[in-house]
Amino acid sequence: MSVETRRVGPEAAAEVLAVVTAAFAGRPPLDPPADALAETEETVAAMLARAGGLLVLDDGRPVGAVILDPVGDAVYLHRFGIDPAARGRGLARGLVLAGLREAARSGARQVVILARQELPRTARFWRDMGFTETARHPPYVEMARPAPVLVDVPSAEAMRDLGRRVAGHLAPGDVLVLSGELGAGKTTFTQGLGEGLGVRGDVTSPTFVIARVHPSLGDGPELVHVDAYRLGGRAELDDLDLDADLDRAVTVVEWGTGLAEGLSDARLEIRITRATARTDVDPEADPRVVELDPRGERWLQADLRSIG
């Protein structure tokens, strides 16, 4: 099966409406009924005309949709839905991530959704995706999260400089989770972070010692640098007893995806990918794209857009 997520406009109103109708009709009856069930092809086209939306296609068949609605410095995700026949395959999470990246490309600071109060499983899904409740407008719960920031990084020195700039937005207790293939630049980024924080000692890969602590040379937080590459699971990470350092340090966990999320609900996930798929080139000629993905209430009022 081939799954594709496509950016669409008013021309796709019929397909988007079909997905929305199937998705919302499959939910438990609500009082008052979901506004989505009153949509028509004309109203959906009008919504798509503002900023477009995303359509998930499974072998060419529309199975997922969301409408993007920019309001101020936020993007609202409206009429988010997956056809019940296509659920259970991770398409909803993929569609959320695609929506977040579209918001990032638009320069938005926040992404906002409205969930029904009567559907706690739906609210739990959005919490798992990094959203935090910010208001209640019965029968809706408003939930928001910061939009990711995408940064083009052309060289190793630019990666260090990015780390230095990120350091200026950090505070004691912050947790950063770094991911990226071998040689992507995770340790280079952390070196710049250490310079920006003003900590003691050379920041190198802690692979063979698992974790290193770099005390502050001033009155800032210390840096705890962890390499989870060789850890067998979350239990081994817990054995490092990082909780004792979390409140007073900035903790960076390389290879931490799937392991370090339990350290803090408010964390900065940093994903480093090659701008091209080639691996047969000089690293200095192989640019990277870095995605800064802040999650949790701590980051709701922060604005990382200046870093990009």
C-alpha positions as CSV (number, residue, x, y, z in Angstrom):
1,M,0.0,0.0,0.0
2,S,1.1,3.5,-0.8
3,V,0.3,6.3,1.6
4,E,0.8,9.9,0.6
5,T,0.0,13.2,2.4
6,R,-0.8,16.0,-0.1
7,R,-1.3,19.7,0.4
8,V,-4.6,20.7,-1.1
9,G,-6.9,23.7,-1.7
10,P,-10.6,24.3,-2.6
11,E,-10.3,21.9,-5.6
12,A,-10.2,19.0,-3.1
13,A,-13.3,20.1,-1.1
14,A,-15.3,17.0,-2.1
15,E,-12.6,14.6,-1.0
16,V,-12.0,16.4,2.2
17,L,-15.7,16.5,3.0
18,A,-16.0,12.8,2.3
19,V,-13.3,12.0,4.9
20,V,-14.7,14.5,7.4
21,T,-18.2,13.1,7.1
22,A,-17.0,9.5,7.5
23,A,-14.7,10.4,10.5
24,F,-17.2,12.4,12.5
25,A,-20.2,10.2,11.7
26,G,-18.2,7.3,13.2
27,R,-17.9,9.0,16.6
28,P,-20.5,8.6,19.5
29,P,-23.5,10.8,19.2
30,L,-22.9,14.2,20.8
31,D,-25.2,16.9,22.1
32,P,-25.0,19.4,20.5
33,P,-24.0,17.4,17.3
34,A,-20.5,18.0,15.9
35,D,-20.3,21.1,13.7
36,A,-18.4,19.1,11.2
37,L,-21.5,17.1,10.3
38,A,-23.2,20.2,9.0
39,E,-20.4,21.0,6.5
40,T,-21.1,21.0,2.8
41,E,-18.8,21.0,-0.2
42,E,-19.2,24.8,-0.4
43,T,-18.4,25.5,3.2
44,V,-15.4,23.2,3.1
45,A,-14.1,24.9,-0.1
46,A,-14.5,28.2,1.6
47,M,-12.4,27.0,4.5
48,L,-9.7,25.6,2.3
49,A,-9.5,28.8,0.3
50,R,-7.9,30.6,3.3
51,A,-4.8,28.5,3.8
52,G,-5.5,25.0,2.3
53,G,-5.3,21.7,4.1
54,L,-3.8,18.2,4.0
55,L,-5.3,15.1,2.5
56,V,-4.0,11.6,3.2
57,L,-4.3,9.2,0.3
58,D,-4.1,5.4,0.6
59,D,-3.4,4.0,-2.8
60,G,-5.1,7.1,-4.2
61,R,-8.2,6.8,-1.9
62,P,-8.7,9.8,0.6
63,V,-8.6,8.5,4.1
64,G,-7.5,11.4,6.2
65,A,-7.9,15.2,6.2
66,V,-7.3,18.4,8.1
67,I,-8.0,22.0,7.3
68,L,-5.4,24.7,8.2
69,D,-6.7,27.9,9.6
70,P,-4.2,30.7,10.4
71,V,-5.3,33.1,13.2
72,G,-2.7,35.7,14.3
73,D,0.5,33.8,15.1
74,A,-1.3,30.5,15.5
75,V,-2.6,27.8,13.1
76,Y,-5.8,26.0,14.0
77,L,-6.2,22.4,12.9
78,H,-9.9,22.1,11.9
79,R,-12.0,19.1,10.8
80,F,-9.2,16.7,11.6
81,G,-10.3,13.2,10.9
82,I,-9.3,9.7,9.7
83,D,-11.8,7.4,7.9
84,P,-12.7,4.7,10.4
85,A,-11.8,2.0,7.8
86,A,-8.2,3.3,7.9
87,R,-7.6,3.6,11.6
88,G,-5.1,1.7,13.6
89,R,-2.2,2.3,11.2
90,G,-0.7,5.4,12.7
91,L,-2.2,7.7,10.0
92,A,-3.5,10.1,12.6
93,R,-0.1,10.7,14.2
94,G,1.4,11.1,10.8
95,L,-1.2,13.7,9.8
96,V,-0.6,15.7,13.0
97,L,3.1,15.8,12.3
98,A,2.5,16.9,8.7
99,G,0.2,19.6,10.0
100,L,2.8,20.8,12.5
101,R,5.4,21.0,9.8
102,E,3.1,23.0,7.6
103,A,2.6,25.4,10.5
104,A,6.3,25.6,10.9
105,R,6.8,26.5,7.3
106,S,4.2,29.3,7.6
107,G,6.1,30.9,10.5
108,A,3.4,30.2,13.1
109,R,4.3,30.2,16.8
110,Q,1.5,27.9,18.0
111,V,-0.8,25.2,16.7
112,V,-4.2,24.9,18.3
113,I,-7.0,22.4,18.2
114,L,-10.5,22.2,19.7
115,A,-11.6,18.9,21.2
116,R,-15.0,17.9,22.6
117,Q,-15.2,17.6,26.4
118,E,-17.2,14.4,26.1
119,L,-14.4,12.6,24.3
120,P,-11.6,12.0,26.8
121,R,-9.8,9.6,24.4
122,T,-9.6,12.3,21.8
123,A,-8.1,14.7,24.4
124,R,-5.6,12.1,25.5
125,F,-4.5,11.6,21.8
126,W,-3.8,15.3,21.5
127,R,-1.9,15.3,24.9
128,D,0.3,12.5,23.5
129,M,1.0,14.7,20.5
130,G,2.3,17.4,22.8
131,F,-0.8,19.6,23.2
132,T,-1.7,21.2,26.5
133,E,-5.2,22.5,27.6
134,T,-5.2,26.3,27.5
135,A,-9.0,27.1,27.7
136,R,-12.5,25.8,27.8
137,H,-15.3,26.9,25.5
138,P,-18.0,24.4,26.3
139,P,-18.6,22.0,24.7
140,Y,-14.9,22.4,23.5
141,V,-11.5,22.1,25.2
142,E,-8.9,24.3,23.6
143,M,-5.5,22.7,23.4
144,A,-2.3,24.2,22.0
145,R,1.4,23.4,21.5
146,P,4.3,25.4,20.0
147,A,4.9,24.9,16.3
148,P,8.2,23.3,15.4
149,V,11.0,25.5,14.0
150,L,12.9,24.3,10.9
151,V,16.5,25.4,10.5
152,D,18.8,24.9,7.5
153,V,22.3,24.1,8.7
154,P,24.9,24.2,6.0
155,S,28.1,23.2,8.0
156,A,29.5,21.9,11.2
157,E,30.3,25.4,12.4
158,A,26.7,26.4,11.7
159,M,25.5,23.4,13.8
160,R,27.7,24.6,16.7
161,D,26.3,28.1,16.3
162,L,22.7,26.7,16.3
163,G,23.6,25.0,19.6
164,R,24.8,28.3,21.0
165,R,21.6,30.1,20.0
166,V,19.4,27.4,21.4
167,A,21.3,27.7,24.7
168,G,20.1,31.3,25.1
169,H,16.5,30.0,25.4
170,L,17.2,27.3,28.0
171,A,16.7,27.2,31.8
172,P,17.5,24.8,34.6
173,G,15.3,21.7,34.3
174,D,15.0,21.7,30.5
175,V,15.4,18.4,28.8
176,L,16.5,18.1,25.2
177,V,16.1,14.8,23.2
178,L,18.4,14.6,20.1
179,S,17.8,12.2,17.3
180,G,19.6,11.7,13.9
181,E,21.6,9.1,12.2
182,L,25.3,8.5,13.0
183,G,27.3,11.5,12.0
184,A,24.3,13.7,11.7
185,G,25.8,16.3,14.1
186,K,24.2,15.6,17.5
187,T,27.5,16.0,19.4
188,T,28.5,19.0,17.4
189,F,25.2,20.6,18.3
190,T,25.8,19.8,22.0
191,Q,29.3,21.3,21.8
192,G,27.7,24.6,20.7
193,L,25.1,24.2,23.4
194,G,27.8,23.8,26.1
195,E,29.6,26.9,24.8
196,G,26.4,28.9,25.0
197,L,25.6,27.7,28.5
198,G,29.2,28.4,29.6
199,V,30.1,25.0,31.1
200,R,33.4,23.5,32.0
201,G,35.1,20.8,30.0
202,D,35.2,19.7,26.4
203,V,31.9,18.3,25.2
204,T,32.6,15.0,23.4
205,S,30.5,11.9,22.7
206,P,29.8,10.2,26.0
207,T,29.2,6.8,24.3
208,F,31.5,4.8,26.5
209,V,30.6,6.5,29.8
210,I,26.9,6.9,29.0
211,A,26.7,10.3,30.8
212,R,28.9,13.2,31.6
213,V,28.2,16.2,33.8
214,H,29.7,19.6,32.8
215,P,29.5,22.1,35.7
216,S,28.7,25.8,35.0
217,L,31.6,28.2,35.0
218,G,29.2,30.9,36.1
219,D,25.8,31.0,37.7
220,G,24.0,29.2,34.9
221,P,22.8,25.5,34.8
222,E,25.2,22.6,34.5
223,L,25.0,20.4,31.4
224,V,24.2,16.7,31.7
225,H,25.1,15.0,28.4
226,V,23.7,11.5,28.0
227,D,24.2,9.0,25.1
228,A,21.4,6.5,25.1
229,Y,22.7,4.6,22.0
230,R,23.9,1.6,24.0
231,L,21.1,1.5,26.6
232,G,18.8,-1.5,26.4
233,G,15.6,0.3,27.4
234,R,14.0,2.9,29.6
235,A,14.9,0.9,32.8
236,E,18.6,1.3,32.0
237,L,18.1,5.1,31.6
238,D,16.3,5.2,34.9
239,D,19.3,3.4,36.5
240,L,21.4,6.5,35.7
241,D,19.4,8.4,38.4
242,L,19.2,11.5,36.3
243,D,16.3,12.8,38.4
244,A,18.8,14.1,40.9
245,D,20.2,16.5,38.3
246,L,17.1,17.4,36.3
247,D,15.9,20.4,38.3
248,R,19.3,22.3,38.3
249,A,20.7,21.2,34.9
250,V,20.0,21.3,31.2
251,T,19.9,17.6,30.2
252,V,20.7,16.5,26.7
253,V,20.0,12.9,25.7
254,E,21.4,11.7,22.3
255,W,19.5,8.8,20.8
256,G,16.8,9.4,23.3
257,T,13.7,9.0,21.2
258,G,11.5,6.4,22.8
259,L,13.5,6.4,26.0
260,A,13.9,9.9,27.4
261,E,10.3,11.1,27.0
262,G,9.6,10.0,30.6
263,L,12.2,12.4,32.0
264,S,9.9,15.4,31.4
265,D,6.5,16.2,29.8
266,A,8.0,19.6,28.8
267,R,11.0,18.8,26.5
268,L,12.6,20.1,23.4
269,E,12.9,17.4,20.8
270,I,15.6,18.1,18.2
271,R,15.7,16.0,15.0
272,I,18.6,16.3,12.6
273,T,18.3,15.0,9.0
274,R,20.4,15.3,5.9
275,A,19.0,17.9,3.5
276,T,19.8,15.4,0.8
277,A,19.8,11.6,1.0
278,R,23.4,11.3,-0.1
279,T,26.0,9.9,2.2
280,D,29.0,9.9,-0.2
281,V,29.9,13.5,0.2
282,D,32.1,15.6,2.4
283,P,30.1,16.4,5.6
284,E,31.0,20.1,5.2
285,A,29.2,19.9,1.8
286,D,26.3,17.9,3.1
287,P,23.8,20.3,4.7
288,R,21.4,19.4,7.5
289,V,17.8,20.3,8.3
290,V,17.2,20.6,12.1
291,E,13.7,20.5,13.5
292,L,13.3,22.1,16.9
293,D,10.1,20.6,18.3
294,P,9.1,22.0,21.8
295,R,6.5,20.1,23.8
296,G,4.7,20.9,27.0
297,E,3.4,23.9,28.9
298,R,6.9,25.2,29.7
299,W,7.3,26.1,26.0
300,L,3.9,27.6,25.3
301,Q,5.0,31.1,26.0
302,A,8.5,30.7,24.5
303,D,9.2,31.8,20.9
304,L,11.9,29.9,19.2
305,R,11.3,31.4,15.7
306,S,14.2,33.8,16.0
307,I,16.5,30.8,16.1
308,G,15.6,29.9,12.5
